[in-house]
Amino acid sequence: MSTKHIYPSSDGLVLKALRGAVALNPSLKIHSTSKTVYTYGESHAQDIGQFTSPPCVAIISGGGAGHEPAHAGYTGRGMLSASVSGDIFASPSAKQILQAIYLASSSGAIAYDAHHATETYGWKDVVVIINNYTGDRLNFGLAIEKALASSLMKVESVVVADDVSLLQPISEPRSRKSLVGARGLAGNILVCKILGALVQRGADIAHVKILGDAVVQNLASVGVGLDHCHVPGREAHLSGTMVMSEEECEIGLGLHNEPGVTRKKMEGPDKLVADMLRLILRSKDGIGEFLHVASGEGGRPTDDVILFLNNLGGVSQLELAAVLDEVLEQLASMGVHPLRVFSSSYMTSLNAPGFSISILNISNIENSLNASSTWNNTATVIDLLDDPTDAVAWVGARRWPASGHARDAEERGRFNENENPRAPEPSRIIARTEVVSNWTVRSMRSACEYVLLQQEALTEFDTILGDGDCGNTFGAGARAILSLLDNGAVNLNEMPAFELVEFLGNILEDQMGGTIGALFAIFLTAVSTSLRASEEPTTPQHWGTALIAGLMALRKYTPAKPGDRTLVDALEPFCATLLQDGSNIQKAVDAARKGAEDTRSMEAVLGRAAYVTPPKGVEILPPDPGAWGVLAIVEGLCKGLSEVD
């Protein structure tokens, strides 16, 4: 658990955060006393997209702070009319909530009399979206009762209880009755979006209530945490039984540091996602099925669903996107293909490293609405999710193809996701008879082996002045080439020299990545182009000229020159010396070694090393790791070329 924060105390933090949220949207204001953020004045009656009718219902939600961007970030036209915040992980009081109801109901309120075709200003009816926690239920409930008693407005509530981790299927032998029910998780934000869009279309409170109840009844979520979160200013006093080891996770971890339902050893993301999906699919075991999957042709089709992936605050976007891909792959293996996919930090738990999966069954919602005698709205859930909003925190594609989105579908007439578009072949025919010889292959192998021998040293050098990945980067390129030589997937002996050099550049680009991979790819591509341009058999002089062409290409894209403490300090003297005396490669290697050694006394002006201060106690700097890696390559090449069959 990370306990380091920018703000060492939570005193005043919630109000400052709300002011920050309001600064992002000019149509919002804050009522500081009640910690309410609300849409204000005439701007609320302006149109969004094609919907110009002013709403006659206000939507509000809220809860404890610590779940940002919920709910201030979802306040705005097309979503919430107002949101109210308590302290961190504490429900707002009934007085705060009552103020939020009044602010939402009175702000920009316009009632439309269809019979007389007139508009009158007044109080809007209010629908309150509540997460199913005891404090929220009580305080929001009290505020609703007070609002009903003190005004003529109508107030309805929709309770979100999407966390299925607490719901043991009644088929389980040890299942027991619970009066608490499921907790509210990130599915709350989906409800806010759907009902907010319906209100923007002019629906009355009865229709909003019907749809809200149908949505929450067909919404299921489950979360997982790799650790607990930490509240600024509080002592980290987790007991030994609550502390998770590096190998553990908790399925069902609550939004407020509540322990999870199941603590288990992590066995890989695929197993974790499978366990979470299983909980969702079995959430109605014994009383029906949450999601119907077609068993064959001619029967009931698979239900249409929405997938909603939520970052609890501490998962990198890199991993969250990979989790999303895993969830989609597992759903696809069941025959389930979500019509809409959403993924972001929608409702967090401060800095908790974890995520939740939510699935909304829109087929069941449509069936429920069609069975209602009072439902006559033509808007679908998909329409409402696609409707625009100016709530700044809502993340989702605004446009989807009418037929849905198949991410793996092949683009007709072009190429699929596993193919790379190829450049057109050169217009002239290249007459070339010489091909790669055995000694060239041998020298390539020797160069890779030399690099691997130096990998640990490269890592050590880069750790002192850099990010420590140089050894792994060079090693990845060397292992990729060795694997190619060992498995015989490509017959190198039938390749012209220029084609081999281009081929190696592509491998290093793919396997090394980053700055070094790009530098080698640019260099080798230009070398290949130079060799290709010559119609004479390749000679040492041609190689020297080609290597200089590679250097010239690098200069187009990097200002690095000898003396800047980069790989150029070894590469340029090697190339220049080989151009002068192509028959003496050892002399070129010696020049590269001198260039690499000289970097020990140089001050870096490019790359990460330019702004990394040497650790205390390090008086003599190591050579530049990139230059040392180049030296390992050319030394290995020289060694391989010097060996006689």
NUMARFI-262023 format. One record per residue (C-alpha): x, y, z; residue in one letter. Coordinates in pm, whole numbers, padded with zeros to 5 digits, always signed. Layout:
BEGIN
XYZa...
//
This chain:
BEGIN
+00000+00000+00000m+00139+00339-00099s+00108+00590+00188t+00282+00887+00024k+00055+01172-00083h+00086+01528-00216i-00155+01638+00056y-00043+01493+00391p-00386+01556+00544s-00741+01524+00418s-00844+01848+00590d-01005+02071+00328g-00906+01830+00053l-01258+01735-00058v-01371+02095-00109l-01054+02183-00301k-01110+01880-00526a-01470+01985-00592l-01355+02335-00685r-01106+02180-00924g-01380+01972-01083a-01604+02276-01129v-01321+02463-01302a-01338+02211-01587l-01698+02285-01686n-01831+02642-01725p-02191+02528-01676s-02123+02410-01320l-02128+02586-00985k-02048+02473-00634i-02244+02518-00314h-01956+02491-00070s-02162+02451+00247t-02328+02133+00123s-02038+02024-00101k-02282+02015-00393t-02182+02062-00756v-02474+02153-00982y-02564+02269-01331t-02661+02631-01333y-02904+02869-01496g-02986+02907-01860e-02699+02688-01977s-02891+02390-01847h-03176+02464-02087a-02954+02487-02393q-02953+02202-02635d-02709+01914-02656i-02690+01782-03008g-03033+01728-03156q-03222+01747-02825f-03358+02095-02765t-03642+02023-02523s-03554+02139-02169p-03563+01858-01912p-03844+01846-01659c-03663+01602-01428v-03335+01641-01241a-03098+01352-01169i-02873+01361-00865i-02629+01118-00707s-02334+01125-00473g-02170+00964-00175g-01844+00976+00009g-01537+01137-00145a-01243+00924-00256g-01422+00785-00562h-01327+01064-00800e-01416+01151-01068p-01747+01036-00919a-01967+01217-00890h-01870+01578-00963a-01707+01469-01290g-02040+01327-01407y-02235+01643-01333t-02339+01820-01649g-02602+01820-01917r-02679+01469-02032g-02588+01314-01696m-02633+01448-01342l-02805+01775-01260s-02627+01782-00925a-02393+01571-00715s-02320+01584-00345v-02010+01469-00161s-01940+01361+00193g-01598+01336+00348d-01364+01060+00234i-01554+00730+00241f-01835+00889+00446a-02189+00948+00328s-02302+01309+00294p-02550+01411+00560s-02922+01433+00498a-02897+01814+00520k-02634+01818+00246q-02839+01589+00026i-03154+01796+00079l-02966+02105-00039q-02851+01912-00346a-03211+01811-00422i-03327+02174-00398y-03039+02302-00611l-03099+02039-00879a-03475+02092-00880s-03463+02471-00899s-03175+02525-01139s-03303+02605-01489g-03633+02437-01415a-03881+02460-01703i-04212+02280-01710a-04376+02222-02050y-04754+02219-02073d-04827+02016-02386a-05200+02098-02375h-05145+02474-02386h-04805+02458-02558a-04653+02686-02298t-04343+02679-02081e-04343+02786-01717t-04053+02811-01477y-04085+02602-01165g-03939+02310-00976w-03831+01997-01153k-03906+01652-01022d-03600+01467-00894v-03469+01113-00930v-03198+01022-00679v-02947+00749-00769i-02821+00585-00449i-02546+00329-00402n-02651+00047-00173n-02454+00127+00142y-02621+00163+00480t-02511+00523+00540g-02611+00632+00190d-02947+00458+00205r-03034+00622+00539l-02911+00974+00467n-03044+00990+00112f-03371+00836+00232g-03413+01098+00505l-03341+01379+00261a-03598+01243+00016i-03865+01227+00287e-03790+01584+00392k-03807+01702+00031a-04142+01532-00020l-04276+01685+00299a-04162+02039+00223s-04251+02086-00143s-04478+01983-00427l-04200+01819-00626m-04198+01447-00692k-03892+01256-00579v-03807+00898-00673e-03500+00689-00597s-03309+00421-00787v-03083+00203-00573v-02774+00061-00742v-02672-00276-00600a-02454-00426-00870d-02181-00597-00663d-02249-00969-00699v-01950-01086-00496s-02158-01093-00176l-02439-01289-00338l-02381-01658-00288q-02594-01855-00532p-02880-02021-00349i-02764-02349-00498s-02455-02330-00277e-02488-02554+00029p-02359-02283+00263r-02560-01999+00118s-02733-01787+00376r-02989-01513+00372k-02853-01158+00397s-03054-00844+00464l-02770-00620+00344v-02783-00714-00022g-02535-00630-00290a-02323-00318-00261r-02313-00044-00521g-02003-00036-00739l-01898+00138-01060a-02220+00034-01233g-02360+00345-01067n-02196+00554-01340i-02369+00359-01616l-02700+00427-01444v-02616+00798-01422c-02538+00810-01794k-02847+00622-01907i-03095+00810-01689l-02927+01145-01749g-02962+01098-02124a-03326+00994-02089l-03398+01309-01890v-03224+01520-02155q-03467+01374-02408r-03757+01514-02204g-03882+01203-02023a-04101+01245-01715d-04019+01106-01373i-04234+00794-01414a-04040+00681-01721h-03706+00759-01557v-03801+00547-01257k-03917+00255-01473i-03598+00252-01676l-03376+00302-01371g-03524+00000-01194d-03492-00212-01508a-03127-00115-01548v-03019-00192-01193v-03199-00527-01201q-02991-00631-01501n-02655-00493-01394l-02386-00707-01233a-02037-00613-01119s-01747-00768-00935v-01420-00609-00830g-01074-00727-00737v-00801-00557-00537g-00429-00628-00527l-00397-00419-00212d-00592-00174+00000h-00594+00201-00059c-00465+00465+00180h-00645+00777+00298v-00429+01091+00322p-00351+01179+00683g-00450+00844+00829r-00219+00591+00985e-00167+00271+00787a-00288+00036+01057h-00399-00273+00869l-00387-00581+01085s-00174-00874+00985g-00478-01062+00860t-00572-00775+00625m-00230-00726+00467v-00207-00903+00132m+00112-01069+00021s+00268-00998-00317e+00107-01315-00454e-00247-01251-00328e-00553-01062-00441c-00901-01014-00299e-01208-01066-00511i-01494-00854-00389g-01278-00585-00227l-01509-00296-00137g-01485+00067-00244l-01407+00177+00112h-01126-00063+00206n-01371-00333+00311e-01207-00676+00294p-01281-00883-00012g-01507-01184-00012v-01234-01423-00128t-00860-01389-00085r-00665-01611-00318k-00329-01663-00477k-00294-01492-00812m-00266-01749-01088e-00248-01519-01387g-00482-01263-01541p-00674-01521-01745d-00770-01722-01435k-00856-01405-01242l-01083-01273-01517v-01246-01616-01555a-01327-01627-01183d-01478-01278-01194m-01691-01352-01499l-01808-01674-01339r-01935-01479-01038l-02129-01245-01266i-02282-01520-01476l-02386-01719-01166r-02521-01419-00978s-02882-01528-01029k-02821-01899-00995d-03139-02068-00878g-03377-01784-00969i-03299-01744-01336g-03005-01666-01557e-02826-01333-01568f-02709-01381-01924l-02849-01616-02185h-02601-01766-02429v-02741-01934-02739a-02686-02308-02744s-02742-02358-03115g-02915-02233-03426e-03286-02174-03427g-03323-02101-03057g-03317-01787-02850r-03020-01569-02950p-02745-01467-02711t-02836-01163-02503d-02696-00825-02603d-02473-00675-02335v-02263-00372-02244i-01915-00421-02098l-01795-00164-01845f-01442-00193-01704l-01348+00032-01413n-01005+00120-01276n-01013+00151-00897l-00740+00411-00918g-00406+00234-00896g-00385+00019-01208v-00177+00148-01498s-00363+00222-01820q-00131-00027-01989l-00249-00315-01770e-00612-00203-01772l-00619-00213-02153a-00469-00562-02144a-00733-00670-01891v-01000-00534-02123l-00864-00744-02408d-00863-01053-02183e-01225-00994-02079v-01335-00951-02439l-01152-01266-02547e-01315-01473-02274q-01661-01334-02351l-01607-01404-02721a-01517-01765-02639s-01863-01793-02481m-02028-01640-02786g-02086-01304-02615v-01992-00989-02809h-02069-00662-02626p-02243-00396-02832l-02060-00122-02642r-01734-00131-02450v-01627+00126-02190f-01305+00136-01989s-01165+00408-01765s-01125+00523-01405s-01497+00585-01363y-01539+00528-00989m-01219+00486-00793t-01117+00398-00441s-00840+00655-00401l-00518+00480-00503n-00639+00121-00476a-00466-00113-00723p-00759-00301-00864g-01045-00301-01112f-01405-00407-01152s-01596-00569-01435i-01959-00473-01498s-02197-00629-01747i-02532-00476-01837l-02784-00708-02001n-02975-00481-02239i-03182-00765-02385s-03337-00828-02045n-03393-00455-01999i-03581-00434-02328e-03792-00737-02233n-03875-00576-01899s-03972-00245-02059l-04182-00412-02327n-04374-00592-02054a-04456-00262-01882s-04793-00117-01972s-04677+00236-01889t-04353+00241-02089w-04392+00416-02423n-04051+00575-02482n-03879+00482-02806t-03522+00549-02689a-03310+00237-02640t-03034+00188-02386v-02783+00200-02672i-02929+00533-02786d-02895+00673-02436l-02538+00557-02394l-02448+00712-02730d-02622+01042-02653d-02386+01336-02595p-02304+01482-02255t-02087+01767-02136d-01996+01584-01815a-01618+01598-01841v-01538+01259-01685a-01756+01044-01907w-01528+00840-02132v-01664+00652-02429g-01673+00664-02808a-01935+00909-02927r-01998+00732-03258r-02044+00362-03326w-02129+00187-03653p-02494+00096-03684a-02410-00274-03712s-02188-00282-03403g-01815-00307-03369h-01618-00621-03452a-01261-00536-03354r-01110-00844-03519d-01299-00818-03847a-01083-00815-04156e-01086-00500-04362e-01211-00622-04695r-00977-00582-04984g-00683-00487-04762r-00519-00675-04477f-00613-00823-04143n-00468-00732-03803e-00186-00986-03830n-00063-00863-04167e+00159-00563-04224n+00114-00348-04533p+00419-00379-04756r+00583-00107-04960a+00569-00151-05337p+00862-00330-05493e+01129-00110-05661p+01042-00032-06021s+01384-00134-06154r+01515-00489-06156i+01823-00533-05940i+02078-00767-06092a+02258-00924-05799r+02427-01257-05787t+02619-01255-05458e+02433-01381-05154v+02503-01413-04783v+02791-01648-04717s+02854-01884-04430n+03110-01650-04276w+02850-01372-04267t+02611-01594-04075v+02895-01696-03844r+02987-01332-03777s+02622-01248-03700m+02611-01526-03443r+02938-01410-03291s+02810-01051-03263a+02496-01167-03080c+02698-01383-02841e+02929-01089-02760y+02627-00872-02685v+02482-01130-02448l+02815-01155-02267l+02799-00779-02209q+02428-00763-02119q+02482-00752-01743e+02747-00479-01778a+02517-00274-02004l+02242-00296-01743t+02480-00188-01469e+02606+00109-01671f+02253+00220-01759d+02133+00189-01400t+02384+00455-01292i+02288+00707-01559l+01959+00601-01714g+01662+00375-01654d+01846+00043-01643g+01690-00116-01951d+01979-00093-02199c+02111-00443-02127g+01770-00600-02175n+01716-00398-02494t+02039-00513-02657f+01985-00864-02525g+01638-00882-02677a+01775-00795-03020g+02059-01047-02992a+01833-01330-02879r+01587-01259-03160a+01860-01290-03422i+02006-01604-03260l+01662-01760-03256s+01628-01685-03626l+01964-01847-03697l+01884-02152-03485d+01536-02235-03608n+01611-02194-03977g+01280-02018-04043a+01451-01799-04303v+01715-01919-04547n+01973-01645-04500l+02211-01808-04745n+01979-01712-05031e+01948-01346-04932m+02134-01063-05108p+02336-00854-04864a+02108-00550-04889f+01803-00763-04813e+01972-00920-04511l+02062-00579-04368v+01704-00454-04413e+01575-00776-04257f+01798-00730-03952l+01682-00370-03917g+01320-00485-03906n+01400-00746-03641i+01580-00496-03419l+01301-00243-03460e+01044-00496-03345d+01244-00665-03070q+01450-00382-02921m+01190-00107-02944g+01233+00237-02793g+01503+00482-02893t+01781+00231-02954i+01560+00009-03169g+01459+00306-03382a+01820+00424-03419l+01939+00084-03538f+01642+00049-03772a+01706+00389-03934i+02077+00315-03966f+02036-00032-04116l+01755+00072-04349t+01976+00343-04496a+02270+00101-04521v+02044-00142-04709s+01926+00132-04944t+02285+00227-05024s+02383-00134-05093l+02075-00184-05307r+02163+00118-05521a+02493-00034-05632s+02469-00273-05925e+02823-00398-05868e+02906-00690-05637p+02943-00570-05279t+03303-00486-05187t+03458-00354-04862p+03445-00008-05021q+03072-00047-05083h+03023-00146-04719w+03213+00159-04601g+03009+00389-04822t+02687+00224-04709a+02775+00261-04340l+02841+00633-04389i+02501+00657-04563a+02352+00505-04249g+02521+00768-04034l+02395+01046-04259m+02042+00909-04222a+02072+00915-03843l+02175+01279-03854r+01839+01366-04010k+01655+01248-03702y+01893+01293-03407t+02139+01570-03323p+02373+01316-03162a+02736+01353-03269k+03070+01230-03130p+03126+01382-02787g+02759+01374-02680d+02792+01044-02487r+02570+00828-02708t+02612+00516-02921l+02728+00746-03202v+03058+00785-03016d+03140+00424-03104a+02945+00388-03427l+03081+00686-03618e+03455+00612-03573p+03391+00251-03671f+03215+00353-03993c+03464+00629-04080a+03764+00402-04027t+03611+00121-04232l+03548+00367-04516l+03917+00466-04513q+04048+00110-04495d+03783-00146-04574g+04024-00435-04557s+04117-00378-04191n+03810-00431-03978i+04019-00468-03661q+04139-00112-03704k+03774+00001-03722a+03694-00199-03407v+03984-00033-03224d+03845+00307-03323a+03504+00206-03189a+03660+00092-02860r+03841+00423-02817k+03520+00611-02887g+03327+00402-02633a+03600+00436-02366e+03612+00812-02417d+03247+00842-02315t+03350+00782-01953r+03465+01143-01931s+03183+01295-02135m+02880+01484-02007e+02557+01355-02153a+02349+01609-02348v+02089+01372-02496l+01857+01104-02363g+01769+01025-02002r+02132+01046-01896a+02120+01422-01971a+01890+01486-01674y+01985+01205-01435v+02226+01297-01156t+02491+01032-01079p+02431+00858-00744p+02633+00976-00449k+02966+00801-00420g+03002+00743-00794v+03312+00941-00890e+03414+00762-01209i+03135+00720-01460l+03096+00405-01665p+03101+00426-02044p+02780+00509-02225d+02585+00180-02241p+02469+00240-02599g+02826+00296-02718a+02940-00010-02523w+02667-00214-02687g+02782-00103-03033v+03137-00201-02937l+03015-00550-02839a+02845-00587-03179i+03147-00487-03390v+03388-00689-03176e+03169-00993-03227g+03150-00931-03600l+03528-00900-03621c+03576-01218-03422k+03338-01412-03648g+03498-01280-03966l+03847-01367-03845s+03764-01733-03787e+03867-01957-04075v+03661-02257-04176d
//
